[in-house]
Amino acid sequence: EDEMLVINKGDIASITVNSTDNVTVEDITLKTGTKAFIIDGKRNSIAPSFAMVQTGVFKMFDHIVNAKGFDISADAKAEMNNVKEGRYVILTKNFYSGTDGNSKFEIYGITTGLEVTALTRNPNDDTQGAFDITFGTDLNKEPKVPAALFITDEATTNAVWESLKVPAT
């Protein structure tokens, strides 16, 4: 869907992964005073993907999230200045929610983090000047496909998603 959360990898205090399947995240806790940066898109402007790649003798995964951010305020521009240097974990929403919401959210870059590989803005294009930003595993690949975020049911999972948007206390 048209909202994604960008978390500085260093701001994550803990991640709880389901020990049975090792791909379902059951909780994410941020360090005190930190929060996710929200990118609001429009009409499928957030496009996450992954692909298996051969890196030497190993098969790994490229995680890529392309997004258009329509907020061009001073605060958004400050975030764009900051985002160019870090490693990030990106949470996205799927249109398909699955059983009880178990497929609604995916997490990209959970192991190595994603880097900004492209950042542009053209006020004369058909997006009315949205930021066009790409996060990806340029050099450091991920060992697994994107993780799922799911805790018990859709309502509980939604609550965790929302909690990441406000400063951790």
C-alpha positions in Angstrom: 0.0 0.0 0.0 1.0 3.6 0.0 2.9 4.0 3.3 6.3 2.7 4.4 8.3 3.0 7.5 12.1 3.7 7.3 14.0 2.8 10.5 17.7 3.6 11.0 19.2 0.1 11.7 21.1 1.5 14.6 17.9 2.7 16.2 16.6 -0.8 16.7 16.9 -2.0 20.3 15.6 -5.6 19.6 13.9 -7.8 17.1 12.0 -10.9 18.1 11.9 -13.6 15.4 9.6 -16.6 15.6 11.9 -19.5 16.5 9.8 -22.0 14.5 9.8 -20.5 11.0 12.7 -17.9 11.4 11.0 -15.5 9.0 8.2 -14.0 11.0 9.1 -11.0 13.2 6.9 -10.9 16.3 8.2 -7.6 17.7 10.4 -4.7 16.9 11.6 -2.4 19.7 13.3 0.9 19.0 15.8 2.7 21.2 14.4 5.4 23.5 13.7 8.7 21.7 13.7 7.2 18.2 11.0 6.5 15.6 10.5 5.4 12.1 10.5 7.9 9.3 7.2 7.6 7.3 7.0 7.9 3.5 3.5 8.4 2.3 3.0 7.4 -1.3 0.2 7.5 -3.8 -1.2 5.0 -6.3 1.3 2.2 -5.9 4.3 4.5 -5.7 6.0 2.3 -3.1 7.4 -0.7 -4.9 9.3 -3.3 -2.8 11.0 -6.3 -4.5 13.6 -8.9 -3.9 15.7 -11.2 -6.2 18.0 -14.1 -5.5 21.6 -13.4 -6.7 24.8 -15.4 -6.8 27.6 -13.9 -4.8 30.6 -16.0 -5.2 29.7 -19.5 -4.1 26.6 -18.4 -2.1 23.1 -17.6 -3.1 21.8 -14.4 -1.4 19.1 -11.9 -1.9 18.9 -8.3 -3.2 16.2 -6.4 -1.3 15.1 -3.2 -3.1 12.5 -0.7 -2.2 11.6 2.1 -4.7 9.4 4.9 -3.4 8.1 8.2 -4.3 7.7 10.6 -1.3 5.2 13.4 -1.9 6.1 15.4 1.2 8.5 18.1 0.1 8.5 20.1 3.3 11.6 21.3 5.0 11.3 18.4 7.5 11.2 15.9 4.7 14.2 17.5 3.0 16.1 17.3 6.3 15.3 13.6 6.5 16.5 13.2 2.9 19.8 14.9 3.8 20.2 12.5 6.7 19.2 9.3 4.9 22.0 9.3 2.4 24.6 7.9 4.8 22.9 5.2 6.9 21.7 1.6 6.8 17.9 1.1 7.1 15.3 -1.5 7.7 12.2 -0.8 5.6 8.7 -2.0 6.5 6.0 -2.0 3.8 2.3 -2.9 3.6 0.9 -5.4 1.1 -2.5 -5.1 -0.4 -3.1 -8.7 0.4 -3.3 -9.3 4.1 -3.5 -13.1 4.2 -5.1 -15.1 7.0 -5.7 -12.8 10.0 -3.3 -10.2 8.6 -0.3 -12.6 8.5 0.9 -11.3 5.1 0.1 -7.6 5.5 3.6 -6.3 6.4 7.0 -7.2 5.1 10.5 -6.2 6.4 13.3 -5.5 4.0 17.0 -5.3 5.1 16.5 -6.8 8.5 20.0 -8.5 8.5 22.4 -6.2 6.7 20.3 -3.1 6.2 19.5 -1.2 3.0 21.4 1.8 1.7 20.1 4.7 -0.4 21.3 3.9 -3.9 19.4 6.7 -5.7 17.7 9.9 -4.6 16.3 12.4 -7.1 13.5 15.0 -7.4 12.3 16.6 -10.6 9.5 19.3 -10.0 8.6 19.1 -13.7 7.7 15.4 -14.0 4.3 13.8 -13.7 4.6 13.3 -9.9 4.6 17.1 -9.3 8.1 16.9 -7.8 7.9 13.9 -5.5 11.2 12.6 -4.2 12.2 9.4 -6.0 14.2 7.3 -3.6 15.7 3.8 -3.9 16.9 1.7 -1.0 18.8 -1.4 -1.8 21.4 -4.0 -0.9 24.1 -2.6 -3.1 27.1 -4.3 -1.6 25.9 -6.3 1.4 23.2 -8.8 0.4 20.6 -10.3 2.6 20.7 -14.0 3.5 16.9 -14.5 3.3 13.8 -13.2 1.6 12.1 -10.3 3.3 10.7 -11.2 6.7 7.0 -10.9 7.7 5.8 -8.8 10.6 3.0 -10.7 12.4 2.0 -10.9 16.0 -1.0 -13.1 16.9 -3.6 -11.3 14.7 -4.0 -8.3 12.4 -5.1 -5.8 15.2 -2.0 -6.6 17.4 0.3 -6.4 14.3 -1.2 -3.0 13.3 -0.6 -1.8 16.9 3.2 -2.6 16.5 3.3 -0.9 13.1 1.7 2.3 14.6 4.0 2.2 17.7 7.0 2.5 15.4 5.8 5.9 14.2 6.0 7.6 17.6 9.1 8.2 19.6 10.0 5.1 21.7 9.8 5.9 25.5 
